[in-house]
Amino acid sequence: MTTHEILLNAQSARLPLAMADSDTKDAALEAMAVALVAAQEEILEANRRDLDAARGRVSDVMLDRLALTPTRLADMAKGMREVAALPDPVGAVLRKIVRPNGILIEKTAVPMGVIAIIYESRPNVTSDAAALAIKAGSACVLRCGRDAWASCHAIVEALRQGLGKVGLPETAVSLIEDTTHASANELMTADGLVDLLIPRGGAGLIRACVENATVPCIQTGTGICHIYVDKAADQEMALNIIENAKTSRPSVCNAAEVCLVHQDIAAEFLPKLKQRLCDARAAAGLTPVELHLDPRATAIIEGVPAGPKDFDTEYLDYKMAVGVVDSLQAAIDHIGAHSTHHSDAIVTADEEAAARFTTCVDSAAVYVNASTRFTDGGEFGLGCEMGISTQKLHARGPMGLAELCTYKYIVHGNGQVRGGSSAKLVQGC
């Protein structure tokens, strides 16, 4: 089926979804979760084919990003059930205004309509996006990367079975069959057929969408996330936070890519950092982190001398840029110059330093004494997420159900008409 035909079919699902009540949508999500688990064998077999085709062409970290397991499938189903348990955003009255003439104006949340998502090689995005879109009353059109197509196709087939069991149109969840650039370009310019486009992937994909889309587009994802270790930091806490933020899952956008250390503690802290991220991990049979050091850090510990682009690189790997800064303000300035406005953190026991950092760092999520890995819809209590918006309009940070709705003004009157000069002229005044 062509991309255009898939979009037309998605349009036909708009009204049934918009009219579906909360119980129907929640039943659909439960049925989709059940169908996902029931199709485990088929989905894992499809995933094995994807992994076999990708092996040798992509890094081990990216293979892990692509891989599905029974545990990951169970987590995907759990995420769908968590979305079902959330309040229905559709129909919520966001603001109520009563005018002096008696007119009642209600700003009311309504579905977007058709949401298109372009993503790369993370099959779990398929169920996350579908769950959020259905709960928000919108159809979703999914366009994955070629490396994950077999996996995503098997997942969508299962989700469609669940939709059918509760009487909602299967076209509410669709997967684009063409994985060439042509289909991505068609989604970007599908005026009148796509109400919102969300790219989830690397900087190249996001830049292409932002530059070429003629449909509304959310800028998401690229995460050059910083952790600044202040002179007043609890150093053991800092090591724990950095290790988690860098190594728990380095291929995701909320993983830390840069560590900045205050000069007053650099000579003491950096050897501890190297021991924790490099030496101890290697001794334990874990992948050590490759530290890319600025000249001041190089004078203290061994590592790879940082090049001109190291502090502007989203590694998505066991690599981290490390620099020494003169002050809190220097750290803030560095982050302002290099951050992608995703997630940045300070580790400090100084409340004034923390307050200044959170005020001055202009990112979607700013942390004090916690790992950047928490920037996630589930961890924020939003259910799963559609993506992390790094722009300011109309969404910022993890995009949950509320961000997948738009609104309309519903105006109630009892015969009011508007006066003015034209009304007076008609009356001969």
N, C-alpha and C positions, 0 to 999 in steps of 0.2 A: 504494500500500500504506500502511496506517495505521501510525502510530508503534508502537502496541501489537503489530501483526503483525510488524513489523521486529524488535522486541525478542524476541518469541517465537522467531523464526527464528535470531536470534543465540544464544539459549539452546541451540538444537539443535546449534550448532557447538562448544559448550564441551568436551564429552568428546573428540571427534576431535582438537581442538587440544591438549588436556591430554595425550593419549596419543601425540602426534606426536613422533618422535625428532628430534634435532638436525639430522641430514642432511636429513630431510623438510622441516623448517622453513626451513633454509638454501636448499634447492632451490626452495621456494616463493618466497622473497625474490628469488632470481635470476630466476625466471620472471616475477615481478611487475615487476622492473626492466626486463627485456627487453620485456614487454608495454607498459610505460609509454612507452618510447622508440618502439616500433613504432606507437603510437597518437598520435604527436606531432601530426600534421596535424589529427586530430579534436579533440584537446585544445586546441590553439592556436586553432582556429576557435571552439570554445565560449568560450574566454577572450576572444576578440575581441568576442563578443556581450555578455559580462559587462562589458567595458570600455566598449563603446558605450552600454550602458544606464546605467552609473555616471557617465560623463563629464558634467560640469556639476553633478552632485549632491555629489561628494566632491572633496577637495583633490587636487592633483597628487601629493603625498606618498602619499596613500591609494591613488591609482591605481597608483603604482609598487608598492605592497604587494600589489595585486590582480594585477598583470601577470605573465604567464608568457612566457618566451622559450625558444628551443631550448637555450640555455646553462643556464637555470634548470631545465628539464626534465632535462637531463643531470646536473645537480647533485643533483636529487631521486633519480634512479636510482643515482647514486654513493652517496648517503646510505643507500639501502636495502642496497646491497652492503656498505657499512661495518658496518651492523648485523649482516648475515649473518656477517661475519668475527669478530664478538665471541663470547666464550664464552657458552654457553647457561646462563642463570641457573636454569632449572627443574631441580629435583632436587638442587641443590647443598646439601650438609650444612653449615649455618651454625654449628652447635655440636654437640658430641658429649659426652654425660655418661654415665658408668657409675656406677650406684649401688652401695652396699655389698651389696645383696641380689642383685646380678648383672644387674639390669635395665639395658638400653642405651636411652638416650633420644637421638634425633637430631632436632634442629631443622632442618627441611628446607624449602627454598624451593619454593613451588607457585604455579601461575597464579592471578590474581585471578578470572578467569571471564569476565565481560563488562564492558568498560570503555567508558564513554560520554564523548565529547569534544564540548563545545560551543565552537565557534570562529567567527570572523567572516569576514574577507575575505582570508585568506592561503591560497591553494590548496595551497601546498607542505606545509601542516600535514597534509593528507589522506594523503600518502604517508609522511610521517614517523611519524604516529600508527599507521598500518596496519602499517608495518614493525616498530615496537617492540612493538606488541600481539601480532603473530603470533610473533615471536621469544620473547616472554615467555609464549606459550602461551594467550593470551586472545583472545576475539573483540572487535572494536571496532565501536561504533555511532557514526557521525560525524554531527554536526548543524552545518552551516556557515551563514553568513549569506546572505541572499538575493542580495547583490551577487556572490557567488562560486559560486552553485549550479550553473550550467551547467558551469563549469570543474571543480568538484569531482565532479560526476556523471560527466563524461567520464573523469576520473582513476580513479574507483572502478570504472567498467566495465572499464577496462584491468587494474586490479589483480585483479579477480575472474577475468578470463581466465587470469592467471598462477596463481592459486590452483587453478583447475580443472585445469590441466595437470599438477599433481602429486597430484591426488586429494584435496585438502583442500576442505572445504565453502566455496562462494562466500559463504555467509552469515556467514563469519568477518569480512568487511569489508562494512559496510552504511552507506548514506547516508540519513538521514531526508529524506523528500520534502516535508514541511511546514516552511516557514521562518517561520511565525508564532510568536508568543510561546507559543502553546498547546503546541507540540511541545517547546520548551525546558522548560516547566513540567512536562510529562509525564515527561521524562527525570529531572528533579529529584526526582520523587516515585514513581519506578518501583521501589518496594521489592520485593525478590525477583527482579527482572529485571536490575537494574544493580548491579554490585558496587562500582564506583568511578566517580565523576563528576569530570571534569577540565574546568573552564572555561578557555578561552584567549581573552582579549580585554581590553576596557577595564574601567575601575573599575565601571561600572554592571552589566555582565554578571557580574563576579566577586561583587559585593555581592549581586545577586539570587540567585545560586546558594548562597552562604554562608548567606543569611538564610532561603531557602525550601526548600533541599534536605532531604529526609528520607533520602536515600541517602548513603553516605560521600562526602565532597566534599573535593577539594584546592583550597586558595586559591592562585591563581597570578597571576603576570604583571605587575600594575601596577608600573611602574618609575620612581619619582622618584629617579634615580641621581645622586649627588653626586661631584664631584671637588674635593678640597681641595688648594690649592697652598700648601704650607708655606713659612715664611720661609727654610728651608734647601733649597728645591727647585732643581733644575737647570731654569732657566726655558725653555730651548729644548725640553727633554724635556717639560715641562708643556704647552707650546703644541702639540707634536705629539700628545700623548695627548688633549688636549681636542678638537682638531680631528677626530681620528679618532672619538672617543667621541660627538661631537655630529653630525658631518656624513657619516660613511661610510654610514649608513642611519638617518636620524632617526626613521623610523616604527616602530622596534622597541623592545621593552621594556628592552633593555640599553643604549640610547642615553643619554648624559648629559643631564640637564635642568637641573642647578644647578652653578655654579662658585663656590666660596668661596676667597677669597684673604686671606692673612695681612696685617695692616695694615702690617707693616714693609717689605713689597715691593710693596704695592698701587700706589703712585704710579709705580713702574717697570714693573710687570708688566701692569697693565690696558691701557695704550696699546698694548702689544705684542699683547695678546689681541684688541683691537678691530681692529688692523691685520691680524692673521691671519684672524680669522673673518668680518670685515665687508669691509674695504677691499680686501684682496688677492683675496678670492673674487669680489667684484663686478668688479674689474679683469680677472679671468680669465674672466669670463662665467659664473661659478658663482653659485648662490643664496647671498647673504650671510646670516649668522645675525643675527637680531634680538635684541639684548641688552636684557633687562629688569633695570634696575639699582636696587639699594637706594640710599638717600640718600648713603652714603659713596662708593659707586662712581660715582654721578651727579656728584659733585664733581670726579671725575678724568677721566672720558670721557663722550662723548655716547651716548645710547641712550634707550630707553623707560623712564620712571619705573615701577618695579615697584609693582603694586597689592597689596592684601591677600592675594590668592590665588596670586600668581606663584610663590612658593616651595613651593606645594602642588599644582602643576599638572604633569601628564604631558603635555607639549606634543605629542610625536610629530610634530614639525615643526622647521623651521629657526629655533627660538627657544630662548633659554637665560636663566635667571635668574642674576644675578651679584651676589654680596654680599661685603663686607669684614668680616672677623672679627678680634677682638683677639688671639686666641691659638689654640693647638691645642685646648685644652679648650673654647673657644667654638665651634670648628668641630664638635667631637664633640657638644656640646649641641645645636647647630643641627640636625645630622643626626638626632640622637635625636628631636627634635621634629617633623621634617618628612619623614624617610625612610619609604619603604614596605618597607624591609628586603629589598630586592632586591640591588642592587650599589652599593657606594660605594668611593671610591678616595682615596688620599693620594699626592701627589707630594712626595718629600723625600729628602734625602741623610742625614738624621739617623736613625740606627737606633733610638734610644730613642723618638723621635716616632712612627716607623713601628710599633714594638711597642705603644706605648700606643694608637694608633689602631686597630690590628687587634684589640686586646683589648677596647676600649670600644665600638666600633661593632658593633651587633647586627644584622647583615645576613647574608643567605644567602651572599653572596660579598663579601669585603673585599680590595681590591687595594692593593698598594704599587708605585708606578711602572709602572703598566700601564693600558691602556684598559678601561673597563667592558664594552666590546663582546665581550670574551672569555667572558662568562657565557652559555654555549651548550653543549648536549650534545656537539656535534661537536668544539668547541674543547677541551672537558674530556676528550676521549677516550672519551666514552660512546656514540659513534655519534650519530645525530640524537636529539632529545629530545621528550618529550611536553609539556613546559612547564617553567616555572621556578616552583618552589614557594616562596612567601614565608612559609609557616608553618613550624612546627617538628615536627609530627607528621602523617603518618608519614614524610614526605619533606621535604627542604629543598634549595633550589637546583635545578640542572638535573635533571630526572627522566629517568633512563635505564632500562635493563632491570631493574636490581636493585629500583628503586622501583616497578616495575609488577608485582612479585611480592609475595605475602604468604607466610606460612609455616604449617606445621603441625608438631606433634610426633609423630614415629613412634617407638613404644615397642616394643622387642623383649624378650621374656622367654622363660623355659623352664618355665613352670608356677607362677611366683610368685603368691601371694595376699597381700592386705594384712591384717595382724592389727589388734588394737585391742579396745576394750571390747565391741563387738558380737560379735566373734569369740569372746571369752572367755565371753560369756553363752550363746552357742549350745552351747559345750562344757560348760556347767554350772559354770563357774568364777565 
